Amino acid sequence: MKKDFSRRNWLRNMTAGMAGLLVTEQLVGQPIKYSEAGNTFNVNKALVSPKDPIKITKLEIIPVHTLRTIFVKMYTNVGIVGIGEGTVEGRIPTTMAAIKELEKYLIGKDPRKPAHHWQAIYRHAFYRGGIVLTSALSAVDIAMWDIKGKALGVPVYELLGGPNRNRVRVYGQAGSPEGAQKVIDEGYTSMKVGVTYSRGRLSRYVENPDFVQGVVDNIAAIRDVIGPKVDMGIELHGDHSPQTSMILIKALEEFQPWFYEEPIQFQNLPLMAEMAKKTHIPFATGERMVTKWQFRELLTLGAASILQPDITHCGGITELKAISSLAEAFYAAMLPHAKEGIVGAVASLHVVASIPNLLAHELPNLQAAPNDGVERSSLGKSYIKKPLVMDDDGHISLAGNIDGPGLGLELDDDLVENERGVEEWEFPEMWDSFDGSVIDH
């Protein structure tokens, strides 16, 4: 009742003080937006006044093993609950502990200052964050942006400068001609194709013509199925040595791939930059990289011209926006990684809606979901109350999907029950079939 009374008083005062403006702006079907103290807000949907105090009261951490991820609920004293996501696949308990450690700092803080809290959490730690710590930061950062949007009654993308586009292109994933046909049938006009295996085995340091030809034959068959108008990226996934990767890159140029993803592991960016100069097909990388500082090195060296940060790893909405702006200065495109949860994917969609340099966007692939009778989908079914809807030509429109306050989503009421009993996913072990030695993931 106290919150309702406070909001009524605020609305009454707002109406009295801005009567003339209300007369001119109350157009049929138009939301009424104002700017106060630098904040855009919608008087019809805002849950509190921009000047009302809000404090974080607790975090709820929800492991979602079917997506290899962690959802977070951030509670406040005014009843607004923010939803976030942060994960390190295969290291869920470790990441949950890292998120829990942030609760001590966050309790009592105003969640409407996510950029400020990002700096405090990242910089007050003597040791700068690696993937676990930045994934934990991602979870709480996303939740704070969700709260801020809900409090002001506007979508997060409005707080990031407003939309640069009215819909976002998304792509499918395949590994065979049959899989590629399924992707086309689902309505996608672009896809990513993996080439980790050939002739039933993983690659070695330097490969023979038979192995290479197996990859070429598969890609040729896929291109025959999808035709020349469908964009087809090649996912090398850092699974090949630099030598074998370069052989495959040259062998596949004739199919004019959209990009080569993770041609090698990102730890050797100078070598990746040298490889990039030897082909006219752009390199894409970044799903394992975190923060603007790592991406600055990648861009400065020229190792890739398409960046793939994951919002659940790299530092959340605050940092994905910063990385996108940095990429723009280098004429690099954004192709965000979003293979885990739908909360992170939606948060990422808000960011890319606001930037000029988007190529396309990924969706969760449910590779860890068991066959347990629960109907799940990469668009969020069984995870959020209102799953996303994809247009007929492989796009997700902002309107009707993510145009509600904050992230514009609510978690499915049965989420926790649907996850009950599902074991944590682990990366499969990869061994050389010839001598049993360890091979890269």
Sequence and secondary structure as in RCSB ss.txt:
>XXXX:A:sequence
MKKDFSRRNWLRNMTAGMAGLLVTEQLVGQPIKYSEAGNTFNVNKALVSPKDPIKITKLEIIPVHTLRTIFVKMY
TNVGIVGIGEGTVEGRIPTTMAAIKELEKYLIGKDPRKPAHHWQAIYRHAFYRGGIVLTSALSAVDIAMWDIKGK
ALGVPVYELLGGPNRNRVRVYGQAGSPEGAQKVIDEGYTSMKVGVTYSRGRLSRYVENPDFVQGVVDNIAAIRDV
IGPKVDMGIELHGDHSPQTSMILIKALEEFQPWFYEEPIQFQNLPLMAEMAKKTHIPFATGERMVTKWQFRELLT
LGAASILQPDITHCGGITELKAISSLAEAFYAAMLPHAKEGIVGAVASLHVVASIPNLLAHELPNLQAAPNDGVE
RSSLGKSYIKKPLVMDDDGHISLAGNIDGPGLGLELDDDLVENERGVEEWEFPEMWDSFDGSVIDH
>XXXX:A:secstr
 HHHHHHHHHHHHHHHHTHHHHHHH  TT   EEEETTEEEETTT SS TTS   EEEEEEEEEGGGTEEEEEEE
ETTS EEEEE   TT HHHHHHHHHHHHHHHTTS TT HHHHHHHHHHSSSS   HHHHHHHHHHHHHHHHHHHH
HHTSBHHHHTT  S SEEEB EEESSHHHHHHHHHTT SEEEEE SEETTEE  SS  HHHHHHHHHHHHHHHHH
H TTSEEEEE TT S HHHHHHHHHHHGGG  S EE SS TT HHHHHHHHTT SS EEE TT  HHHHHHHHHH
HT  SEE  BTTTTTHHHHHHHHHHHHHHTT EE  B  S HHHHHHHHHHHHT S B  B     TT   SS  
  TT TTTBSS     TTSEEESTTTT SSBT   B TTHHHHHTT         B TTT  B   
